[in-house]
Amino acid sequence: AIRYTLDGSPPGNSSPIYAAPLLLKKTTEVKAILTLEGWPDSPVSSRTFARARYPVKSTKLSARPNEKYPGSGTKTLYDGKKGSNVFSDGAWLGYFAENLTVTADLGQAEAVKGVTIGVLSDFNSYIHPPTAIEVAISVDGKNFGDYTRKDISIPEQLTEAHVQNHYLAVNATEKVRFLKIR
């Protein structure tokens, strides 16, 4: 049986059994294990499913993507399509030896609570995730503050290609229109 949790806790034998698709109404981390009587439980598998509350109207990039990985231009970052585990699927922007800063314009001020950022790791293709992600907020697009940072641990051993979604809570005391992500 597949047992799961939706509250961030590790699943166990008393966790619900997955029997039908789940309806998630907010950004949620789903953790699951496979259990079978007489066998040890599988390792915990975890995925974060993000609820997109506010659409991005436009973005500005600090650098152009590598010509080999242009995706569909800047809209690749906010078109609502999730990239797969395959870097050449056209759903990713790729950068070589340079950091990226993205300024996203929501078009109007919104009560933003958090931002989810998806990154691809494929060590066999020399695609490495960032070591950290920072998000800053602004009302006017010029003065950014209230930085939120998430450090990302890099596995010591090679792993298969996979997508990681990173959620960063935003500590906004007022509505914001611009997000700076780096």
N, C-alpha and C positions, 0 to 999 in steps of 0.2 A: 504494500500500500504506500501511497505517497502521503506523508503527513506534513502539514505546513503551519506557519504562524504569520501573522500580519502586523505584529506589534514590536518586531525587532528581536524578540527572544528566540533562543534556539528551539527548534521543534523536537518533540520527544514522543513517547508512546501515548501520551494523553492528548496530543495535538489533534485537531480535526483531520479527517481523511479527505483528500481531494477527490471529489466525485463529479463535479460539474464546473464549468467556467466561473471564475470569480469576477464580480463587479466591484471595481475599486473606484471610489469617489474622490480620492485625494492621493497625493504622492505617497506611495507605500513601498516599503521594503518587504518583499515576500521571501521567506526562508523555507526551505523544504528538505526533507530527507526521504529516502526510500527504505522501507522496513519490510522484512520478510521473516516470518517465524523460523527460528533456528539459525539465522544468519545475523552477522553484525550489521548495525545500521550504516547506511552510506554516509559519506561526509556531507556536511550541510552545504547546500547550494543556495545562493542568495542573488536576487535581482531587485533593483529598484525600478518601479514603474512611475513615471512622472506625469502629473496632470498639468497640461499646459493651460494656464488660466488666462494669460494675456499674450496676444500675438505680437510679435516683433514687426515693426513697420519697415525698418531699414537697419543696416549695420555699416560700420566703417572698420576696415582692417588696417593694422599697423604695417603689414607687409603682404605682398601677393603670395599666393600659394605656389609651391613648386610646380613647374609646367607639367610634370608627370602626374600630378594629383590635384587637378583644378576643380574637381567636383562639378557642380552646376553654378559656379561663381559664389558670391557671398550669400545668396539665398539658400545654399546648402546648409548653412548654420541654423536656419529657422523655418525651413519648408515643412516641418512636421514629419518628415520621413526619417526613420532611424536607419543608420548605416548598418550593414551586416558585418560579419567577421572577415569579409573579403575586401581588402583595401582598394581594389580596382573596380568596385561596383558603381562608381560615380557618385557615391553618397558621402564622400569624405574629402576634406581639404587636407593636403599634406604640406609639411614644412620641413626643411632640411637645415639643421644647425642654427635656427633662429627662433626666438620666442615670439609669440603672437599676442597682440592685444586687440580685443574686439570691443567696440563701443556700439551698444544696441540701443535703438530709439524705439520706445513703445508707442510713440505717436501722441500719447497723452499721459498725464500723471495717473499712476495706479498704486494701489496698496499692495506692493510686492512683499511676499513673505519669504521667498526663496527662489533659487535658480538651480536647475539641473543641467549638468554638462556631460555629454557622452564623449568618451575617448576610445580609440581603438589601440589595442596592443597586439603586435604580431612580431615577436622577437626573431622568428625565422626569416622575416622580411625586413629586419632592422627598423621596425616601427615601434618606438618606445613611447610610453605615456609621459605626461608631464610629471615632474616631481612635486608640484604644488599648483593649486588654482586659487586665484584671488578674485573677488568681486567687490566693486565699489559702486556706490549709488549717487545719483545727482538729479536735481530738479531741472537745472538749466543746461546740462551737457558740458559745462565748463568747470564747475567746482564739484569735485568728487570727494566723498568721505565715507566714513563707516565701512572700512575695508573688512571683509570676511575672508579668511584664508583656510584652505584645507590642504594639509600635506598628504602626499600620496606615497605609500611605500611601494618600492619596486621589487618584484620577486627576485630572489638570488638565482633561481634556476629558470631555464627557458620554459615558457608555457605555450600552449596552443593559442592561436589567434582568438581574441575575445573582446567584447565591448564592455566597458565599465561606465556606469552612470554614477556621477558624483553630485550629491545634493549639498548646497551651501545655503544655510539659513541667512536671511538678510535682516539686519536689525534696524529697519526703517521706522522712524517715529512720525514720518509724514509720507504722503504719496510721492513717488519718484517717477520720472519719465525715462531716464537714461541709466544704463548699466555698463560698467567698464569691467571686462573680464580678461584676465591675463594669467 
